[in-house]
């Protein structure tokens, strides 16, 4: 009964981890490419039925993650980033 709750919490934490890594590296395309390779290697369904994802998946579906990482660029839209970036010296 608690599977959807724990899976939802895990998916939210995974989304935050994706944001953190993107803000740290700003390597959107390579991250998306890595997710595509992961989908090919693991033979996982990249777009499961929404109910199955809700009930069982501890990570967002690969298609959702790929779409997210290609779109998430707050530094291009003058939105605040969520992590502190060092100020360039010089």
Biopython code that builds the backbone (N, CA, C, O; Angstrom):
import numpy as np
from Bio.PDB.StructureBuilder import StructureBuilder

atoms = [
    (1, "UNK", "N", (0.829, -1.195, 0.000)),
    (1, "UNK", "CA", (0.000, 0.000, 0.000)),
    (1, "UNK", "C", (0.871, 1.257, 0.000)),
    (1, "UNK", "O", (0.514, 2.258, -0.620)),
    (2, "UNK", "N", (2.009, 1.208, 0.689)),
    (2, "UNK", "CA", (2.877, 2.375, 0.758)),
    (2, "UNK", "C", (3.854, 2.482, -0.410)),
    (2, "UNK", "O", (4.612, 3.448, -0.498)),
    (3, "UNK", "N", (3.839, 1.506, -1.296)),
    (3, "UNK", "CA", (4.757, 1.548, -2.442)),
    (3, "UNK", "C", (4.646, 2.831, -3.254)),
    (3, "UNK", "O", (5.676, 3.421, -3.579)),
    (4, "UNK", "N", (3.445, 3.292, -3.598)),
    (4, "UNK", "CA", (3.363, 4.536, -4.380)),
    (4, "UNK", "C", (3.921, 5.747, -3.633)),
    (4, "UNK", "O", (4.488, 6.653, -4.245)),
    (5, "UNK", "N", (3.760, 5.758, -2.318)),
    (5, "UNK", "CA", (4.265, 6.885, -1.527)),
    (5, "UNK", "C", (5.787, 6.891, -1.533)),
    (5, "UNK", "O", (6.408, 7.917, -1.814)),
    (6, "UNK", "N", (6.388, 5.747, -1.223)),
    (6, "UNK", "CA", (7.847, 5.690, -1.196)),
    (6, "UNK", "C", (8.423, 5.886, -2.596)),
    (6, "UNK", "O", (9.470, 6.518, -2.742)),
    (7, "UNK", "N", (7.767, 5.359, -3.622)),
    (7, "UNK", "CA", (8.235, 5.563, -4.995)),
    (7, "UNK", "C", (8.142, 7.040, -5.378)),
    (7, "UNK", "O", (9.042, 7.564, -6.034)),
    (8, "UNK", "N", (7.076, 7.707, -4.979)),
    (8, "UNK", "CA", (6.917, 9.134, -5.281)),
    (8, "UNK", "C", (7.978, 9.981, -4.603)),
    (8, "UNK", "O", (8.503, 10.921, -5.200)),
    (9, "UNK", "N", (8.293, 9.656, -3.368)),
    (9, "UNK", "CA", (9.353, 10.378, -2.651)),
    (9, "UNK", "C", (10.698, 10.149, -3.345)),
    (9, "UNK", "O", (11.485, 11.080, -3.518)),
    (10, "UNK", "N", (10.945, 8.921, -3.730)),
    (10, "UNK", "CA", (12.191, 8.599, -4.423)),
    (10, "UNK", "C", (12.281, 9.329, -5.763)),
    (10, "UNK", "O", (13.342, 9.845, -6.113)),
    (11, "UNK", "N", (11.180, 9.377, -6.516)),
    (11, "UNK", "CA", (11.192, 10.089, -7.797)),
    (11, "UNK", "C", (11.482, 11.572, -7.592)),
    (11, "UNK", "O", (12.212, 12.177, -8.377)),
    (12, "UNK", "N", (10.916, 12.158, -6.541)),
    (12, "UNK", "CA", (11.162, 13.574, -6.257)),
    (12, "UNK", "C", (12.638, 13.801, -5.913)),
    (12, "UNK", "O", (13.232, 14.786, -6.350)),
    (13, "UNK", "N", (13.225, 12.897, -5.137)),
    (13, "UNK", "CA", (14.645, 13.034, -4.805)),
    (13, "UNK", "C", (15.524, 12.864, -6.041)),
    (13, "UNK", "O", (16.539, 13.547, -6.180)),
    (14, "UNK", "N", (15.143, 11.965, -6.929)),
    (14, "UNK", "CA", (15.897, 11.780, -8.170)),
    (14, "UNK", "C", (15.833, 13.031, -9.045)),
    (14, "UNK", "O", (16.825, 13.401, -9.672)),
    (15, "UNK", "N", (14.681, 13.677, -9.089)),
    (15, "UNK", "CA", (14.548, 14.910, -9.868)),
    (15, "UNK", "C", (15.471, 15.994, -9.299)),
    (15, "UNK", "O", (16.116, 16.726, -10.049)),
    (16, "UNK", "N", (15.527, 16.087, -7.969)),
    (16, "UNK", "CA", (16.421, 17.060, -7.331)),
    (16, "UNK", "C", (17.882, 16.731, -7.634)),
    (16, "UNK", "O", (18.692, 17.633, -7.847)),
    (17, "UNK", "N", (18.216, 15.450, -7.652)),
    (17, "UNK", "CA", (19.588, 15.046, -7.986)),
    (17, "UNK", "C", (19.924, 15.414, -9.426)),
    (17, "UNK", "O", (21.042, 15.845, -9.709)),
    (18, "UNK", "N", (18.968, 15.249, -10.339)),
    (18, "UNK", "CA", (19.187, 15.644, -11.732)),
    (18, "UNK", "C", (19.412, 17.148, -11.827)),
    (18, "UNK", "O", (20.309, 17.598, -12.540)),
    (19, "UNK", "N", (18.598, 17.931, -11.109)),
    (19, "UNK", "CA", (18.775, 19.387, -11.113)),
    (19, "UNK", "C", (20.156, 19.765, -10.592)),
    (19, "UNK", "O", (20.844, 20.599, -11.181)),
    (20, "UNK", "N", (20.556, 19.148, -9.489)),
    (20, "UNK", "CA", (21.847, 19.452, -8.894)),
    (20, "UNK", "C", (22.976, 19.192, -9.886)),
    (20, "UNK", "O", (23.850, 20.037, -10.077)),
    (21, "UNK", "N", (22.952, 18.012, -10.518)),
    (21, "UNK", "CA", (24.035, 17.674, -11.440)),
    (21, "UNK", "C", (24.044, 18.588, -12.661)),
    (21, "UNK", "O", (25.112, 18.935, -13.167)),
    (22, "UNK", "N", (22.870, 18.978, -13.134)),
    (22, "UNK", "CA", (22.825, 19.890, -14.277)),
    (22, "UNK", "C", (23.328, 21.284, -13.911)),
    (22, "UNK", "O", (24.041, 21.914, -14.692)),
    (23, "UNK", "N", (22.963, 21.757, -12.742)),
    (23, "UNK", "CA", (23.429, 23.082, -12.340)),
    (23, "UNK", "C", (24.925, 23.072, -12.052)),
    (23, "UNK", "O", (25.603, 24.083, -12.236)),
    (24, "UNK", "N", (25.428, 21.956, -11.613)),
    (24, "UNK", "CA", (26.849, 21.847, -11.329)),
    (24, "UNK", "C", (27.666, 21.773, -12.615)),
    (24, "UNK", "O", (28.726, 22.391, -12.715)),
    (25, "UNK", "N", (27.178, 21.021, -13.595)),
    (25, "UNK", "CA", (27.967, 20.780, -14.811)),
    (25, "UNK", "C", (27.478, 21.548, -16.033)),
    (25, "UNK", "O", (28.271, 21.897, -16.908)),
    (26, "UNK", "N", (26.170, 21.813, -16.098)),
    (26, "UNK", "CA", (25.533, 22.421, -17.273)),
    (26, "UNK", "C", (25.750, 21.581, -18.535)),
    (26, "UNK", "O", (25.866, 22.120, -19.636)),
    (27, "UNK", "N", (25.801, 20.286, -18.367)),
    (27, "UNK", "CA", (26.016, 19.356, -19.481)),
    (27, "UNK", "C", (24.711, 18.627, -19.800)),
    (27, "UNK", "O", (24.598, 17.418, -19.594)),
    (28, "UNK", "N", (23.738, 19.369, -20.300)),
    (28, "UNK", "CA", (22.415, 18.806, -20.566)),
    (28, "UNK", "C", (22.446, 17.704, -21.617)),
    (28, "UNK", "O", (21.918, 16.614, -21.393)),
    (29, "UNK", "N", (23.056, 17.980, -22.749)),
    (29, "UNK", "CA", (23.057, 17.006, -23.842)),
    (29, "UNK", "C", (23.789, 15.717, -23.457)),
    (29, "UNK", "O", (23.265, 14.634, -23.719)),
    (30, "UNK", "N", (24.974, 15.787, -22.848)),
    (30, "UNK", "CA", (25.624, 14.533, -22.444)),
    (30, "UNK", "C", (24.804, 13.734, -21.430)),
    (30, "UNK", "O", (24.814, 12.504, -21.463)),
    (31, "UNK", "N", (24.099, 14.418, -20.534)),
    (31, "UNK", "CA", (23.275, 13.698, -19.563)),
    (31, "UNK", "C", (22.112, 13.003, -20.269)),
    (31, "UNK", "O", (21.787, 11.860, -19.949)),
    (32, "UNK", "N", (21.490, 13.680, -21.218)),
    (32, "UNK", "CA", (20.409, 13.060, -21.988)),
    (32, "UNK", "C", (20.929, 11.866, -22.775)),
    (32, "UNK", "O", (20.260, 10.836, -22.857)),
    (33, "UNK", "N", (22.112, 11.997, -23.353)),
    (33, "UNK", "CA", (22.721, 10.894, -24.098)),
    (33, "UNK", "C", (22.987, 9.707, -23.183)),
    (33, "UNK", "O", (22.810, 8.555, -23.582)),
    (34, "UNK", "N", (23.410, 9.988, -21.961)),
    (34, "UNK", "CA", (23.642, 8.902, -20.992)),
    (34, "UNK", "C", (22.337, 8.175, -20.666)),
    (34, "UNK", "O", (22.325, 6.950, -20.540)),
    (35, "UNK", "N", (21.243, 8.922, -20.528)),
    (35, "UNK", "CA", (19.959, 8.282, -20.257)),
    (35, "UNK", "C", (19.494, 7.444, -21.440)),
    (35, "UNK", "O", (18.906, 6.379, -21.247)),
    (36, "UNK", "N", (19.747, 7.904, -22.652)),
    (36, "UNK", "CA", (19.389, 7.135, -23.844)),
    (36, "UNK", "C", (20.182, 5.831, -23.868)),
    (36, "UNK", "O", (19.628, 4.766, -24.138)),
    (37, "UNK", "N", (21.475, 5.920, -23.584)),
    (37, "UNK", "CA", (22.320, 4.718, -23.537)),
    (37, "UNK", "C", (21.846, 3.763, -22.443)),
    (37, "UNK", "O", (21.821, 2.548, -22.642)),
    (38, "UNK", "N", (21.472, 4.312, -21.294)),
    (38, "UNK", "CA", (20.949, 3.495, -20.201)),
    (38, "UNK", "C", (19.695, 2.743, -20.641)),
    (38, "UNK", "O", (19.540, 1.558, -20.346)),
    (39, "UNK", "N", (18.805, 3.435, -21.347)),
    (39, "UNK", "CA", (17.575, 2.797, -21.824)),
    (39, "UNK", "C", (17.888, 1.662, -22.799)),
    (39, "UNK", "O", (17.277, 0.594, -22.746)),
    (40, "UNK", "N", (18.843, 1.911, -23.682)),
    (40, "UNK", "CA", (19.205, 0.878, -24.661)),
    (40, "UNK", "C", (19.856, -0.324, -23.982)),
    (40, "UNK", "O", (19.545, -1.471, -24.303)),
    (41, "UNK", "N", (20.757, -0.054, -23.046)),
    (41, "UNK", "CA", (21.493, -1.143, -22.390)),
    (41, "UNK", "C", (20.618, -1.970, -21.454)),
    (41, "UNK", "O", (20.755, -3.191, -21.386)),
    (42, "UNK", "N", (19.729, -1.310, -20.742)),
    (42, "UNK", "CA", (18.929, -2.025, -19.740)),
    (42, "UNK", "C", (17.645, -2.610, -20.310)),
    (42, "UNK", "O", (16.970, -3.394, -19.643)),
    (43, "UNK", "N", (17.309, -2.241, -21.523)),
    (43, "UNK", "CA", (16.082, -2.730, -22.173)),
    (43, "UNK", "C", (14.829, -2.374, -21.380)),
    (43, "UNK", "O", (13.818, -3.073, -21.459)),
    (44, "UNK", "N", (14.897, -1.296, -20.622)),
    (44, "UNK", "CA", (13.755, -0.857, -19.833)),
    (44, "UNK", "C", (12.788, -0.089, -20.736)),
    (44, "UNK", "O", (13.196, 0.535, -21.716)),
    (45, "UNK", "N", (11.521, -0.145, -20.393)),
    (45, "UNK", "CA", (10.519, 0.601, -21.139)),
    (45, "UNK", "C", (10.719, 2.092, -20.844)),
    (45, "UNK", "O", (10.534, 2.509, -19.700)),
    (46, "UNK", "N", (11.089, 2.904, -21.836)),
    (46, "UNK", "CA", (11.353, 4.316, -21.574)),
    (46, "UNK", "C", (10.097, 5.138, -21.301)),
    (46, "UNK", "O", (10.178, 6.260, -20.802)),
    (47, "UNK", "N", (8.936, 4.574, -21.630)),
    (47, "UNK", "CA", (7.685, 5.291, -21.397)),
    (47, "UNK", "C", (6.607, 4.319, -20.900)),
    (47, "UNK", "O", (5.735, 3.900, -21.661)),
    (48, "UNK", "N", (6.683, 3.969, -19.614)),
    (48, "UNK", "CA", (5.699, 3.020, -19.077)),
    (48, "UNK", "C", (4.324, 3.673, -18.933)),
    (48, "UNK", "O", (4.194, 4.897, -18.978)),
    (49, "UNK", "N", (3.324, 2.851, -18.763)),
    (49, "UNK", "CA", (1.984, 3.372, -18.489)),
    (49, "UNK", "C", (2.055, 4.242, -17.232)),
    (49, "UNK", "O", (2.736, 3.874, -16.275)),
    (50, "UNK", "N", (1.367, 5.390, -17.213)),
    (50, "UNK", "CA", (1.440, 6.288, -16.051)),
    (50, "UNK", "C", (1.117, 5.614, -14.719)),
    (50, "UNK", "O", (1.733, 5.934, -13.702)),
    (51, "UNK", "N", (0.161, 4.688, -14.711)),
    (51, "UNK", "CA", (-0.177, 4.013, -13.457)),
    (51, "UNK", "C", (0.982, 3.142, -12.967)),
    (51, "UNK", "O", (1.283, 3.116, -11.773)),
    (52, "UNK", "N", (1.627, 2.432, -13.892)),
    (52, "UNK", "CA", (2.759, 1.576, -13.529)),
    (52, "UNK", "C", (3.899, 2.432, -12.983)),
    (52, "UNK", "O", (4.527, 2.079, -11.985)),
    (53, "UNK", "N", (4.162, 3.556, -13.641)),
    (53, "UNK", "CA", (5.209, 4.459, -13.153)),
    (53, "UNK", "C", (4.858, 4.982, -11.759)),
    (53, "UNK", "O", (5.707, 5.002, -10.868)),
    (54, "UNK", "N", (3.627, 5.396, -11.579)),
    (54, "UNK", "CA", (3.174, 5.903, -10.282)),
    (54, "UNK", "C", (3.317, 4.852, -9.191)),
    (54, "UNK", "O", (3.776, 5.162, -8.091)),
    (55, "UNK", "N", (2.929, 3.614, -9.480)),
    (55, "UNK", "CA", (2.869, 2.573, -8.460)),
    (55, "UNK", "C", (4.229, 1.947, -8.171)),
    (55, "UNK", "O", (4.531, 1.620, -7.024)),
    (56, "UNK", "N", (5.059, 1.778, -9.216)),
    (56, "UNK", "CA", (6.255, 0.945, -9.060)),
    (56, "UNK", "C", (7.590, 1.656, -9.230)),
    (56, "UNK", "O", (8.575, 1.250, -8.612)),
    (57, "UNK", "N", (7.658, 2.702, -10.045)),
    (57, "UNK", "CA", (8.947, 3.268, -10.419)),
    (57, "UNK", "C", (9.516, 4.175, -9.333)),
    (57, "UNK", "O", (8.847, 5.098, -8.871)),
    (58, "UNK", "N", (10.756, 3.904, -8.931)),
    (58, "UNK", "CA", (11.424, 4.739, -7.938)),
    (58, "UNK", "C", (12.185, 5.894, -8.596)),
    (58, "UNK", "O", (12.694, 6.781, -7.911)),
    (59, "UNK", "N", (12.256, 5.874, -9.925)),
    (59, "UNK", "CA", (12.882, 6.951, -10.690)),
    (59, "UNK", "C", (11.866, 7.418, -11.738)),
    (59, "UNK", "O", (11.004, 6.642, -12.152)),
    (60, "UNK", "N", (11.961, 8.672, -12.164)),
    (60, "UNK", "CA", (11.099, 9.087, -13.272)),
    (60, "UNK", "C", (11.400, 8.216, -14.500)),
    (60, "UNK", "O", (12.511, 7.706, -14.642)),
    (61, "UNK", "N", (10.425, 8.049, -15.369)),
    (61, "UNK", "CA", (10.667, 7.265, -16.579)),
    (61, "UNK", "C", (11.782, 7.929, -17.386)),
    (61, "UNK", "O", (11.998, 9.137, -17.289)),
    (62, "UNK", "N", (12.479, 7.131, -18.174)),
    (62, "UNK", "CA", (13.618, 7.662, -18.918)),
    (62, "UNK", "C", (13.202, 8.753, -19.891)),
    (62, "UNK", "O", (13.924, 9.737, -20.054)),
    (63, "UNK", "N", (12.051, 8.600, -20.542)),
    (63, "UNK", "CA", (11.617, 9.657, -21.459)),
    (63, "UNK", "C", (11.372, 10.972, -20.714)),
    (63, "UNK", "O", (11.711, 12.042, -21.217)),
    (64, "UNK", "N", (10.787, 10.894, -19.523)),
    (64, "UNK", "CA", (10.572, 12.106, -18.732)),
    (64, "UNK", "C", (11.896, 12.713, -18.292)),
    (64, "UNK", "O", (12.052, 13.934, -18.296)),
    (65, "UNK", "N", (12.842, 11.878, -17.918)),
    (65, "UNK", "CA", (14.149, 12.393, -17.490)),
    (65, "UNK", "C", (14.878, 13.036, -18.660)),
    (65, "UNK", "O", (15.479, 14.099, -18.502)),
    (66, "UNK", "N", (14.835, 12.417, -19.819)),
    (66, "UNK", "CA", (15.496, 12.973, -21.004)),
    (66, "UNK", "C", (14.876, 14.320, -21.355)),
    (66, "UNK", "O", (15.591, 15.294, -21.586)),
    (67, "UNK", "N", (13.558, 14.376, -21.396)),
    (67, "UNK", "CA", (12.864, 15.628, -21.695)),
    (67, "UNK", "C", (13.234, 16.710, -20.676)),
    (67, "UNK", "O", (13.476, 17.861, -21.039)),
    (68, "UNK", "N", (13.275, 16.329, -19.409)),
    (68, "UNK", "CA", (13.610, 17.289, -18.357)),
    (68, "UNK", "C", (15.028, 17.823, -18.509)),
    (68, "UNK", "O", (15.242, 19.034, -18.472)),
    (69, "UNK", "N", (16.003, 16.923, -18.681)),
    (69, "UNK", "CA", (17.388, 17.396, -18.731)),
    (69, "UNK", "C", (17.677, 18.231, -19.968)),
    (69, "UNK", "O", (18.551, 19.096, -19.932)),
    (70, "UNK", "N", (16.969, 17.994, -21.051)),
    (70, "UNK", "CA", (17.166, 18.831, -22.233)),
    (70, "UNK", "C", (16.552, 20.217, -22.062)),
    (70, "UNK", "O", (17.008, 21.186, -22.669)),
    (71, "UNK", "N", (15.520, 20.304, -21.234)),
    (71, "UNK", "CA", (14.824, 21.582, -21.047)),
    (71, "UNK", "C", (15.331, 22.382, -19.855)),
    (71, "UNK", "O", (15.192, 23.605, -19.851)),
    (72, "UNK", "N", (15.904, 21.751, -18.855)),
    (72, "UNK", "CA", (16.264, 22.433, -17.611)),
    (72, "UNK", "C", (17.539, 23.253, -17.782)),
    (72, "UNK", "O", (18.646, 22.713, -17.775)),
    (73, "UNK", "N", (17.367, 24.558, -17.935)),
    (73, "UNK", "CA", (18.494, 25.473, -18.099)),
    (73, "UNK", "C", (18.149, 26.808, -17.448)),
    (73, "UNK", "O", (18.000, 27.806, -18.154)),
    (74, "UNK", "N", (18.018, 26.855, -16.123)),
    (74, "UNK", "CA", (17.630, 28.113, -15.480)),
    (74, "UNK", "C", (18.641, 29.221, -15.714)),
    (74, "UNK", "O", (18.279, 30.397, -15.673)),
    (75, "UNK", "N", (19.887, 28.879, -15.958)),
    (75, "UNK", "CA", (20.920, 29.882, -16.197)),
    (75, "UNK", "C", (20.705, 30.622, -17.507)),
    (75, "UNK", "O", (21.241, 31.716, -17.680)),
    (76, "UNK", "N", (19.939, 30.062, -18.436)),
    (76, "UNK", "CA", (19.639, 30.740, -19.701)),
    (76, "UNK", "C", (18.395, 31.617, -19.601)),
    (76, "UNK", "O", (18.167, 32.471, -20.458)),
    (77, "UNK", "N", (17.602, 31.413, -18.575)),
    (77, "UNK", "CA", (16.349, 32.164, -18.438)),
    (77, "UNK", "C", (16.400, 33.115, -17.247)),
    (77, "UNK", "O", (15.361, 33.570, -16.769)),
    (78, "UNK", "N", (17.574, 33.407, -16.780)),
    (78, "UNK", "CA", (17.803, 34.282, -15.624)),
    (78, "UNK", "C", (16.981, 33.871, -14.407)),
    (78, "UNK", "O", (16.594, 34.717, -13.602)),
    (79, "UNK", "N", (16.717, 32.574, -14.274)),
    (79, "UNK", "CA", (16.066, 32.052, -13.083)),
    (79, "UNK", "C", (17.150, 31.703, -12.072)),
    (79, "UNK", "O", (18.268, 31.361, -12.457)),
    (80, "UNK", "N", (16.835, 31.786, -10.803)),
    (80, "UNK", "CA", (17.870, 31.454, -9.820)),
    (80, "UNK", "C", (18.197, 29.966, -9.859)),
    (80, "UNK", "O", (17.318, 29.112, -9.976)),
    (81, "UNK", "N", (19.480, 29.695, -9.756)),
    (81, "UNK", "CA", (19.903, 28.303, -9.650)),
    (81, "UNK", "C", (19.740, 27.873, -8.202)),
    (81, "UNK", "O", (19.656, 28.708, -7.303)),
    (82, "UNK", "N", (19.696, 26.587, -7.986)),
    (82, "UNK", "CA", (19.436, 26.074, -6.644)),
    (82, "UNK", "C", (20.707, 25.757, -5.883)),
    (82, "UNK", "O", (20.653, 25.503, -4.679)),
    (83, "UNK", "N", (21.846, 25.765, -6.548)),
    (83, "UNK", "CA", (23.095, 25.508, -5.840)),
    (83, "UNK", "C", (23.984, 26.727, -5.957)),
    (83, "UNK", "O", (23.849, 27.519, -6.890)),
    (84, "UNK", "N", (24.876, 26.873, -5.028)),
    (84, "UNK", "CA", (25.817, 27.991, -5.075)),
    (84, "UNK", "C", (26.924, 27.678, -6.057)),
    (84, "UNK", "O", (27.522, 26.604, -6.007)),
    (85, "UNK", "N", (27.195, 28.605, -6.942)),
    (85, "UNK", "CA", (28.284, 28.452, -7.902)),
    (85, "UNK", "C", (29.415, 29.390, -7.480)),
    (85, "UNK", "O", (29.150, 30.514, -7.053)),
    (86, "UNK", "N", (30.638, 28.961, -7.588)),
    (86, "UNK", "CA", (31.744, 29.833, -7.224)),
    (86, "UNK", "C", (31.830, 31.027, -8.171)),
    (86, "UNK", "O", (31.540, 30.912, -9.362)),
    (87, "UNK", "N", (32.223, 32.150, -7.637)),
    (87, "UNK", "CA", (32.396, 33.345, -8.447)),
    (87, "UNK", "C", (33.725, 33.238, -9.188)),
    (87, "UNK", "O", (34.754, 32.971, -8.567)),
    (88, "UNK", "N", (33.720, 33.444, -10.528)),
    (88, "UNK", "CA", (34.964, 33.347, -11.283)),
    (88, "UNK", "C", (35.966, 34.398, -10.797)),
    (88, "UNK", "O", (35.593, 35.534, -10.506)),
    (89, "UNK", "N", (37.214, 34.014, -10.716)),
    (89, "UNK", "CA", (38.272, 34.955, -10.324)),
    (89, "UNK", "C", (38.895, 35.540, -11.576)),
    (89, "UNK", "O", (38.957, 34.911, -12.632)),
    (90, "UNK", "N", (39.343, 36.742, -11.417)),
    (90, "UNK", "CA", (40.097, 37.283, -12.524)),
    (90, "UNK", "C", (39.694, 38.616, -12.850)),
    (90, "UNK", "O", (40.242, 39.219, -13.772)),
]
sb = StructureBuilder()
sb.init_structure("model")
sb.init_model(0)
sb.init_chain("A")
sb.init_seg("    ")
for serial, (resi, resn, name, xyz) in enumerate(atoms, 1):
    if name == "N":
        sb.init_residue(resn, " ", resi, " ")
    sb.init_atom(name, np.array(xyz, "f"), 0.0, 1.0, " ", f" {name:<3s}", serial, name[0])
structure = sb.get_structure()
